[in-house]
């Protein structure tokens, strides 16, 4: 026990033993500064300085732009640019995907590639045998609320909603004799109207030009997009007067008739109508008689 106490006293004496730090002039040995120190004071001061430096460095790196100069540390500007590029890339990919789908549909229109849907006659017959008495026709609460909402909306826009669809009229692009009619069996989803060369071809309705190019098989081709999912196609033109993206009015001249392209037998207009991606017979909506 005495030895342990003796050791503790020695350690304490060493820590508290006073020293004098003197700074002398080397030439004259004149005393400039002097400090009274002990080992404990030196240890405490060095520890406090170390803690202060570590804390200050951490704060500078965490809360100031100086951290961007540390190798391997990403800057906020770089992160922002990377985020913006990511969103732009995603938007561009989405636009490219939509354009690919759009051009694929246009290609089907040009090539006349249409798949005829198979209709199950048995299901239609079975549906006609389904009696109305087996159906619960009592109005539900949701149905009543919907009817009330529609009645309130139609109260103020009755005339506008009733005339919007009725005013949509299709005009004949040209007048003449039909040399080849619409035929699903022969995959001829159009009507061929015989006309004189350079006869003006007019837009069948208001719309926008979505295709105006030359093709080797059908010559100068013009495709218009109209309201209600309707598309009109004009092939074998001698020339076209509109470019892609132009807006046209019904009855406006958009091309001149001719016999351009490989698949032609003389001056005529190959006219197609498509509704929501499916071909329809133009004769059912347009009178081409002169």
FILO-899626 format. One record per atom (N, C-alpha, C): residue in three letters; x, z, y. Coordinates in steps of 0.001 Angstrom, whole numbers, padded with zeros to 6 digits, always signed. Layout:
alaXZY/...
***
This chain:
unk+000819+000000-001206/unk+000000+000000+000000/unk+000852+000000+001254/unk+001937+000789+001170/unk+002808+000862+002341/unk+003476-000489+002610/unk+003814-001182+001510/unk+004459-002481+001672/unk+003517-003497+002333/unk+002225-003471+001912/unk+001253-004393+002495/unk+001063-004118+003982/unk+000971-002824+004307/unk+000814-002463+005716/unk+002029-002901+006520/unk+003178-002757+005891/unk+004420-003148+006575/unk+004432-004651+006838/unk+003965-005448+005855/unk+003935-006905+006012/unk+002955-007314+007123/unk+001780-006657+007144/unk+000799-006965+008183/unk+001336-006663+009567/unk+002053-005533+009654/unk+002639-005179+010952/unk+003674-006203+011388/unk+004459-006681+010410/unk+005485-007675+010746/unk+004846-008977+011245/unk+003760-009382+010559/unk+003073-010622+010962/unk+002476-010460+012362/unk+001870-009299+012580/unk+001274-009043+013894/unk+002334-009040+014987/unk+003482-008407+014669/unk+004577-008385+015651/unk+005078-009794+015957/unk+005144-010628+014900/unk+005621-012000+015121/unk+004651-012786+015993/unk+003354-012576+015727/unk+002359-013305+016511/unk+002311-012835+017956/unk+002493-011528+018155/unk+002366-010980+019499/unk+003695-010804+020209/unk+004769-011116+019502/unk+006070-010983+020150/unk+006176-011960+021309/unk+006598-011460+022437/unk+006625-012260+023655/unk+007919-013033+023792/unk+007732-014263+024264/unk+008868-015132+024533/unk+008745-015640+025960/unk+009861-016069+026484/unk+009854-016617+027838/unk+010326-018066+027771/unk+009489-018930+028293/unk+009824-020350+028388/unk+010291-020611+029809/unk+011604-020985+029926/unk+012213-021160+031241/unk+012620-022614+031395/unk+012303-023177+032570/unk+012702-024547+032910/unk+013768-024439+033991/unk+014993-024921+033685/unk+016140-024825+034586/unk+016537-026184+035094/unk+017180-026180+036258/unk+017793-027368+036794/unk+019097-027587+036044/unk+019257-028761+035470/unk+020414-029004+034615/unk+021723-028955+035381/unk+021690-029330+036641/unk+022935-029362+037413/unk+023287-027980+037962/unk+022299-027313+038515/unk+022588-026035+039179/unk+022180-024819+038355/unk+021505-025072+037231/unk+020975-023998+036388/unk+020052-023069+037166/unk+019408-023644+038178/unk+018452-022855+038943/unk+017129-022814+038181/unk+016527-021671+038145/unk+015262-021496+037423/unk+014120-022097+038239/unk+013401-023023+037621/unk+012290-023682+038290/unk+010938-023076+037882/unk+010703-022978+036587/unk+009466-022419+036079/unk+009769-021534+034891/unk+008892-020566+034731/unk+009040-019697+033559/unk+007653-019258+033101/unk+007469-019205+031775/unk+006196-018801+031186/unk+006438-017740+030137/unk+005549-016753+030128/unk+005582-015747+029075/unk+004611-016188+027980/unk+005111-016340+026766/unk+004315-016844+025659/unk+004495-015979+024438/unk+003499-016136+023555/unk+003671-015607+022200/unk+003073-016629+021228/unk+003360-016425+019996/unk+002932-017410+019000/unk+001407-017528+018907/unk+000718-016455+019100/unk-000746-016495+019028/unk-001324-017330+020161/unk-000794-017134+021370/unk-001285-017934+022508/unk-001054-019432+022294/unk+000143-019756+021806/unk+000471-021173+021563/unk-000481-021771+020527/unk-000755-021027+019452/unk-001649-021515+018395/unk-003071-021733+018922/unk-003538-020750+019732/unk-004893-020867+020288/unk-004997-022057+021231/unk-004005-022228+022111/unk-004036-023331+023083/unk-003995-024677+022370/unk-003107-024807+021372/unk-003005-026071+020627/unk-004308-026371+019870/unk-004927-025337+019314/unk-006190-025543+018587/unk-007300-026008+019526/unk-007374-025354+020715/unk-008392-025759+021683/unk-008176-027189+022173/unk-006899-027554+022408/unk-006597-028929+022829/unk-006979-029944+021757/unk-006706-029617+020508/unk-007046-030522+019400/unk-008557-030716+019298/unk-009295-029605+019390/unk-010756-029698+019320/unk-011303-030503+020491/unk-010744-030267+021673/unk-011193-031007+022852/unk-010929-032504+022711/unk-009748-032874+022224/unk-009425-034294+022053/unk-010324-034958+021018/unk-010560-034252+019906/unk-011421-034842+018863/unk-012839-035022+019380/unk-013359-034003+020082/unk-014720-034088+020626/unk-014831-035181+021681/unk-013873-035263+022572/unk-013900-036292+023610/unk-013814-037689+023042/unk-012927-037886+022060/unk-012797-039204+021430/unk-014089-039609+020729/unk-014707-038657+020030/unk-015972-038947+019339/unk-017058-039345+020311/unk-017173-038634+021429/unk-018191-038952+022430/unk-017948-040312+023069/unk-016683-040609+023345/unk-016360-041908+023932/unk-016727-043057+022988/unk-016447-042883+021711/unk-016734-043943+020749/unk-018234-044093+020524/unk-018951-042971+020518/unk-020380-043004+020171/unk-021260-043445+021327/unk-020908-043085+022579/unk-021824-043288+023692/unk-021284-044195+024785/unk-020199-044862+024579/unk-019657-045775+025589/unk-019333-047119+024945/unk-019233-048190+025744/unk-018902-049510+025199/unk-017489-049610+024638/unk-016684-048558+024778/unk-015316-048627+024256/unk-015280-048839+022748/unk-016372-048448+022047/unk-016380-048591+020596/unk-016312-050054+020164/unk-016733-050979+021080/unk-016712-052394+020726/unk-015299-052941+020617/unk-014313-052214+021185/unk-012925-052673+021106/unk-012219-052182+019850/unk-012911-051392+019052/unk-012315-050918+017804/unk-012417-052029+016772/unk-011334-052426+016126/unk-011388-053492+015117/unk-012356-053146+013995/unk-013212-054132+013651/unk-014171-053941+012576/unk-015505-053378+013003/unk-015633-052973+014280/unk-016890-052412+014763/unk-017678-053531+015451/unk-018930-053790+014995/unk-019754-054864+015550/unk-020340-054441+016891/unk-020340-055363+017849/unk-020860-055064+019178/unk-022373-055266+019220/unk-023014-054650+020212/unk-024459-054789+020371/unk-024839-056227+020745/unk-023988-056883+021535/unk-024253-058282+021894/unk-024244-059179+020673/unk-023271-058923+019782/unk-023194-059716+018561/unk-024415-059485+017669/unk-024860-058230+017578/unk-026052-057939+016776/unk-027285-058631+017363/unk-027411-058606+018696/unk-028557-059247+019341/unk-028539-060746+019103/unk-027346-061359+019215/unk-027238-062805+018981/unk-027570-063145+017535/unk-027100-062316+016600/unk-027389-062563+015191/unk-028881-062457+014901/unk-029549-061489+015535/unk-030991-061338+015343/unk-031752-062537+015892/unk-031366-062982+017098/unk-032034-064141+017683/unk-031815-065392+016834/unk-030605-065583+016328/unk-030328-066733+015472/unk-031139-066678+014186/unk-031324-065476+013662/unk-032112-065327+012439/unk-033558-065752+012681/unk-034145-065309+013795/unk-035528-065677+014096/unk-035639-067177+014366/unk-034640-067735+015067/unk-034689-069173+015333/unk-034580-069974+014045/unk-033695-069541+013161/unk-033536-070238+011882/unk-034824-070188+011074/unk-035465-069024+011067/unk-036719-068890+010330/unk-037801-069790+010928/unk-037856-069872+012265/unk-038843-070739+012911/unk-038575-072206+012614/unk-037285-072587+012642/unk-036930-073980+012354/unk-037283-074337+010920/unk-037035-073427+009979/unk-037383-073685+008586/unk-038888-073866+008415/unk-039665-073068+009141/unk-041118-073190+009051/unk-041587-074524+009627/unk-041003-074933+010775/unk-041375-076217+011372/unk-040984-077372+010457/unk-039796-077292+009836/unk-039369-078342+008919/unk-040307-078441+007722/unk-040737-077279+007215/unk-041664-077286+006079/unk-042998-077928+006462/unk-043504-077602+007658/unk-044755-078214+008111/unk-044590-079718+008320/unk-043442-080137+008867/unk-043204-081574+009064/unk-043109-082314+007742/unk-042469-081684+006740/unk-042377-082311+005426/unk-043762-082510+004810/unk-044619-081491+004946/unk-045985-081638+004435/unk-046748-082721+005188/unk-046530-082768+006515/unk-047224-083766+007329/unk-046792-085175+006940/unk-045469-085404+006812/unk-044976-086730+006450/unk-045359-087108+005027/unk-045462-086113+004148/unk-045898-086401+002783/unk-047340-086894+002778/unk-048199-086275+003603/unk-049589-086729+003682/unk-049679-088118+004306/unk-048843-088378+005329/unk-048822-089710+005945/unk-048356-090754+004936/unk-047385-090384+004110/unk-046880-091316+003097/unk-047982-091663+002101/unk-048788-090660+001732/unk-049895-090934+000813/unk-050916-091877+001448/unk-051143-091680+002769/unk-052079-092565+003460/unk-051571-093994+003466/unk-050265-094165+003727/unk-049688-095510+003779/unk-049688-096185+002417/unk-049391-095413+001377/unk-049312-095988+000029/unk-050661-096019-000680/unk-051669-095353-000127/unk-052971-095316-000777/unk-052971-094504-002048/unk-052102-093515-002108/unk-051980-092673-003304/unk-053003-091552-003219/unk-054112-091720-003892/unk-055195-090743-003856/unk-055598-090421-005284/unk-055716-089147-005573/unk-056165-088709-006897/unk-057671-088491-006856/unk-058382-089221-007715/unk-059838-089103-007773/unk-060220-087839-008517/unk-061008-086953-007915/unk-061356-085698-008595/unk-062295-085950-009767/unk-062085-085195-010841/unk-062940-085274-012022/unk-064110-084311-011867/unk-065305-084838-011990/unk-066518-084036-011833/unk-067132-083791-013196/unk-067386-082545-013502/unk-068003-082159-014765/unk-069520-082290-014633/unk-070070-083297-015295/unk-071508-083537-015182/unk-072317-082396-015792/unk-071804-081809-016881/unk-072551-080733-017539/unk-072762-079548-016603/unk-071734-079213-015804/unk-071872-078091-014884/unk-072898-078385-013808/unk-072978-079651-013367/unk-073967-080020-012353/unk-075377-079910-012913/unk-075558-080387-014154/unk-076883-080309-014778/unk-077286-078860-014981/unk-076320-078034-015416/unk-076626-076614-015623/unk-076979-075932-014313/unk-076345-076361-013247/unk-076635-075748-011953/unk-078035-076100-011462/unk-078477-077315-011768/unk-079823-077709-011343/unk-080911-076970-012110/unk-080586-076515-013298/unk-081554-075779-014104/unk-081649-074311-013708/unk-080755-073870-012865/unk-080756-072469-012451/unk-081897-072237-011461/unk-082880-071506-011852/unk-084083-071352-011053/unk-083837-070447-009847/unk-084536-070746-008771/unk-084385-069954-007557/unk-084945-068556-007712/unk-085867-068403-008678/unk-086453-067084-008871/unk-085452-066069-009399/unk-084359-066560-009991/unk-083355-065657-010535/unk-082375-065161-009469/unk-082494-065685-008286/unk-081574-065329-007211/unk-082255-064321-006291/unk-081534-063275-005936/unk-082056-062268-005021/unk-081927-062782-003590/unk-083061-063166-002997/unk-083060-063751-001657/unk-083367-062735-000569/unk-083464-061473-000921/unk-083729-060446+000081/unk-082514-060276+000998/unk-082720-060278+002301/unk-081570-060169+003228/unk-080928-058791+003160/unk-079600-058787+003194/unk-078850-057541+003208/unk-078638-057096+004651/unk-078107-055877+004811/unk-077857-055362+006159/unk-076784-056196+006866/unk-075749-056583+006120/unk-074688-057400+006723/unk-075225-058756+007153/unk-076131-059331+006340/unk-076708-060622+006684/unk-077565-060508+007944/unk-078325-059430+008054/unk-079163-059238+009240/unk-078323-059071+010504/unk-077226-058312+010396/unk-076351-058130+011556/unk-075702-059446+011965/unk-075309-060251+010979/unk-074688-061537+011288/unk-075686-062470+011957/unk-076908-062495+011452/unk-077922-063353+012068/unk-078199-062935+013521/unk-078247-061624+013753/unk-078489-061138+015114/unk-077349-061522+016048/unk-076091-061433+015544/unk-074933-061802+016363/unk-074939-063284+016689/unk-075253-064124+015704/unk-075277-065575+015923/unk-076387-065949+016892/unk-077548-065284+016783/unk-078645-065574+017700/unk-078269-065262+019147/unk-077530-064137+019342/unk-077110-063783+020694/unk-076113-064780+021245/unk-075189-065258+020398/unk-074189-066228+020858/unk-074840-067569+021174/unk-075763-067996+020293/unk-076404-069294+020501/unk-077387-069281+021662/unk-077739-068101+022121/unk-078690-068006+023218/unk-078149-068647+024488/unk-076808-068612+024643/unk-076189-069101+025883/unk-075443-070420+025700/unk-075159-070849+024472/unk-074417-072103+024284/unk-075133-073028+023305/unk-076466-072994+023331/unk-077244-073787+022386/unk-077032-075279+022600/unk-077134-075716+023862/unk-077053-077150+024112/unk-075643-077676+023884/unk-074650-076866+024242/unk-073260-077308+024064/unk-072921-077473+022594/unk-073279-076475+021767/unk-072949-076548+020343/unk-073763-077611+019639/unk-074959-077923+020156/unk-075813-078893+019487/unk-075389-080321+019770/unk-074655-080558+020833/unk-074308-081930+021209/unk-072859-082266+020942/unk-072014-081280+020585/unk-070584-081577+020405/unk-070362-082554+019275/unk-070930-082262+018091/unk-070738-083129+016939/unk-071529-084419+017071/unk-072674-084357+017731/unk-073511-085543+017836/unk-072884-086602+018732/unk-072075-086210+019688/unk-071459-087167+020601/unk-070257-087877+019996/unk-069821-087477+018817/unk-068662-088104+018187/unk-069113-089388+017497/unk-068791-090545+018090/unk-069234-091846+017587/unk-068007-092688+017269/unk-068084-093452+016173/unk-067003-094352+015781/unk-067346-095768+016223/unk-066403-096414+016917/unk-066578-097772+017378/unk-065807-098731+016479/unk-066311-099943+016300/unk-065573-100916+015464/unk-064275-101334+016129/unk-063153-101258+015412/unk-061876-101692+016016/unk-061853-103189+016303/unk-062498-103980+015431/unk-062655-105431+015629/unk-064000-105836+015032/unk-064415-107024+015351/unk-065636-107591+014761/unk-065265-108846+013996/unk-065824-108969+012787/unk-065508-110123+011964/unk-066067-109975+010566/unk-065800-110962+009745/unk-066254-110954+008359/unk-065290-110121+007501/unk-065881-109393+006560/unk-065080-108559+005655/unk-064670-109398+004454/unk-063359-109591+004292/unk-062851-110386+003178/unk-062678-109559+001910/unk-062398-108274+002056/unk-062259-107395+000889/unk-062826-106029+001248/unk-063754-105564+000410/unk-064458-104322+000705/unk-063705-103120+000159/unk-064224-101952+000501/unk-063691-100677+000018/unk-063971-100548-001476/unk-062936-100192-002257/unk-063095-100086-003710/unk-062179-098997-004245/unk-062800-097943-004780/unk-062011-096873-005397/unk-061422-097332-006713/unk-062179-098176-007438/unk-061711-098658-008736/unk-060427-099463-008608/unk-060357-100312-007590/unk-059154-101142-007371/unk-058126-100448-006486/unk-058382-099187-006129/unk-057493-098433-005242/unk-057292-099137-003899/unk-058331-099778-003455/unk-058311-100408-002131/unk-059174-099548-001218/unk-058546-098548-000596/unk-059261-097562+000205/unk-059392-098028+001653/unk-059854-099247+001832/unk-059961-099811+003180/unk-060890-101008+003147/unk-061136-101565+004319/unk-061837-102842+004451/unk-060911-103796+005192/unk-060880-105044+004744/unk-060090-106086+005395/unk-061029-106958+006207/unk-060820-107013+007518/unk-061671-107786+008420/unk-060890-109004+008882/unk-061426-110189+008613/unk-060770-111434+009014/unk-060991-111663+010505/unk-059909-111834+011243/unk-059976-112098+012683/unk-058897-113108+013044/unk-059027-113671+014214/unk-058010-114609+014699/unk-056739-113848+015074/unk-055627-114536+014980/unk-054357-113907+015319/unk-054336-113495+016787/unk-053697-112366+017057/unk-053559-111775+018394/unk-054893-111274+018957/unk-055882-111055+018077/unk-057134-110440+018531/unk-056869-108979+018889/unk-057351-108496+020034/unk-057112-107088+020394/unk-057783-106142+019393/unk-057039-105138+018977/unk-057550-104100+018081/unk-057733-102834+018903/unk-058906-102233+018777/unk-059257-101086+019615/unk-059331-099816+018774/unk-059130-098683+019450/unk-059219-097387+018786/unk-060671-097097+018444/unk-060912-096628+017232/unk-062281-096365+016786/unk-062871-095100+017408/unk-061997-094196+017925/unk-062465-092963+018573/unk-061309-092372+019366/unk-061621-091372+020181/unk-060566-090672+020913/unk-059620-090011+019924/unk-058322-090038+020228/unk-057366-089414+019317/unk-055947-089468+019830/unk-055036-089211+018910/unk-053607-089186+019227/unk-052851-089992+018185/unk-051863-090768+018634/unk-051057-091586+017722/unk-050083-090677+016984/unk-050185-090653+015661/unk-049266-089843+014853/unk-048281-090700+014074/unk-048498-092031+014057/unk-047554-092928+013383/unk-047665-094301+014019/unk-046526-094866+014409/unk-046478-096206+014987/unk-045131-096810+014648/unk-045054-097452+013472/unk-043778-097982+012988/unk-044009-099280+012219/unk-042892-099919+011865/unk-042888-101132+011042/unk-042597-100752+009598/unk-043370-101319+008668/unk-043110-101150+007240/unk-043003-102528+006610/unk-042163-102650+005602/unk-041924-103961+004998/unk-043160-104502+004280/unk-043985-103632+003725/unk-045136-104091+002944/unk-046369-104340+003797/unk-046589-103504+004806/unk-047819-103618+005609/unk-047555-103947+007076/unk-046316-104311+007418/unk-046005-104739+008776/unk-046108-103608+009783/unk-046607-103946+010971/unk-046797-102929+012011/unk-048019-102069+011655/unk-047779-100768+011558/unk-048830-099832+011146/unk-049046-098826+012266/unk-050306-098537+012524/unk-050673-097544+013531/unk-051659-096571+012898/unk-051407-095249+013073/unk-052288-094223+012524/unk-052694-093298+013665/unk-054012-093074+013788/unk-054557-092199+014820/unk-055183-090962+014179/unk-054971-089826+014838/unk-055598-088575+014404/unk-056723-088239+015383/unk-057935-088042+014830/unk-059112-087767+015643/unk-059617-086353+015394/unk-060734-086038+016004/unk-061355-084726+015801/unk-062001-084655+014423/unk-062340-083402+014023/unk-063046-083134+012776/unk-062262-083598+011546/unk-060925-083571+011607/unk-060106-083907+010452/unk-060126-085370+010071/unk-060442-086261+011017/unk-060554-087692+010735/unk-059273-088418+011133/unk-058851-089365+010287/unk-057660-090190+010540/unk-058041-091647+010316/unk-057653-092518+011239/unk-057880-093956+011099/unk-056538-094674+011013/unk-056488-095711+010137/unk-055245-096431+009858/unk-055476-097912+010133/unk-054497-098554+010821/unk-054574-099964+011189/unk-053288-100634+010701/unk-053415-101584+009757/unk-052231-102209+009156/unk-052227-103720+009386/unk-051050-104343+009150/unk-050801-105791+009258/unk-050962-106293+010689/unk-050618-105463+011662/unk-050744-105875+013066/unk-049590-106798+013452/unk-049878-107691+014414/unk-048821-108542+014955/unk-047918-107754+015891/unk-048504-106796+016605/unk-047748-105927+017506/unk-048574-104690+017778/unk-047908-103645+018234/unk-048598-102405+018594/unk-048240-102061+020034/unk-049211-101539+020755/unk-049027-101253+022185/unk-048922-099759+022479/unk-048921-098935+021444/unk-048842-097502+021630/unk-047663-096939+020851/unk-047173-095805+021321/unk-046077-095109+020659/unk-046573-093794+020079/unk-045764-093249+019189/unk-046134-091977+018566/unk-046241-090872+019617/unk-047355-090116+019550/unk-047601-089050+020503/unk-048514-089421+021648/unk-048815-090746+021811/unk-049698-091171+022902/unk-051141-090760+022617/unk-051867-090450+023680/unk-053297-090162+023585/unk-054074-091431+023904/unk-055111-091718+023126/unk-055888-092935+023309/unk-057361-092569+023426/unk-058109-093440+024075/unk-059549-093293+024215/unk-060259-094261+023268/unk-061486-093953+022939/unk-062276-094840+022092/unk-062466-096175+022779/unk-062190-097274+022066/unk-062316-098611+022631/unk-061078-099105+023348/unk-060028-098287+023439/unk-058791-098702+024104/unk-057966-099587+023165/unk-057378-100649+023725/unk-056565-101569+022913/unk-055286-100872+022489/unk-055038-100890+021188/unk-053859-100210+020647/unk-052911-101160+019920/unk-053387-102374+019583/unk-052551-103338+018853/unk-053205-104712+018925/unk-052496-105712+018368/unk-053046-107066+018230/unk-052998-107456+016776/unk-054019-108157+016325/unk-054145-108520+014913/unk-053111-109569+014530/unk-052719-109545+013253/unk-051751-110507+012742/unk-051725-110483+011232/unk-050632-110967+010667/unk-050475-110980+009207/unk-049073-110526+008820/unk-048593-109483+009491/unk-047245-108980+009230/unk-047210-108203+007916/unk-046053-108179+007306/unk-045872-107449+006058/unk-045965-108351+004844/unk-045503-107839+003701/unk-045507-108613+002463/unk-046901-108731+001860/unk-047708-107649+001934/unk-049026-107636+001298/unk-050084-108168+002266/unk-050018-109457+002567/unk-051003-110061+003462/unk-051254-111488+003028/unk-052477-111933+003282/unk-052875-113299+002914/unk-053326-114096+004130/unk-053124-113571+005324/unk-053549-114258+006531/unk-053879-113258+007614/unk-054182-113734+008809/unk-054505-112815+009907/unk-055762-111989+009591/unk-055597-110692+009550/unk-056730-109793+009310/unk-056306-108372+009682/unk-057286-107494+009707/unk-057023-106080+009965/unk-057363-105283+008714/unk-056393-104537+008241/unk-056607-103609+007129/unk-056919-102252+007747/unk-058182-101824+007639/unk-058659-100623+008332/unk-059062-099557+007322/unk-058530-098329+007508/unk-058841-097211+006615/unk-059369-096036+007433/unk-060216-095231+006783/unk-060711-093985+007345/unk-060474-092873+006339/unk-059893-091764+006824/unk-059620-090620+005964/unk-060232-089376+006605/unk-060895-088577+005773/unk-061518-087342+006247/unk-060981-086168+005450/unk-060226-085291+006143/unk-059630-084100+005503/unk-058794-084470+004281/unk-058061-085591+004381/unk-057147-085985+003305/unk-057775-086846+002232/unk-059052-087225+002372/unk-059719-088049+001371/unk-060223-089326+002026/unk-060109-090482+001329/unk-060563-091745+001918/unk-062088-091839+001907/unk-062633-092487+002917/unk-064074-092722+003003/unk-064292-094190+003328/unk-065460-094675+002984/unk-065791-096078+003198/unk-066160-096297+004661/unk-065376-097087+005404/unk-065681-097290+006832/unk-067022-097961+007078/unk-067525-098736+006097/unk-068782-099455+006295/unk-069942-098486+006466/unk-069812-097297+005911/unk-070900-096313+006013/unk-071052-095766+007436/unk-070027-095983+008289/unk-070066-095403+009634/unk-069901-096443+010744/unk-069389-097632+010395/unk-069070-098639+011421/unk-069688-099983+011010/unk-070228-100685+011975/unk-070767-102020+011761/unk-069756-103029+012276/unk-069148-103814+011365/unk-068102-104763+011732/unk-068652-106173+011980/unk-069958-106359+011900/unk-070513-107708+012064/unk-070330-108184+013504/unk-069953-109444+013672/unk-069747-109981+015036/unk-071074-110138+015788/
***
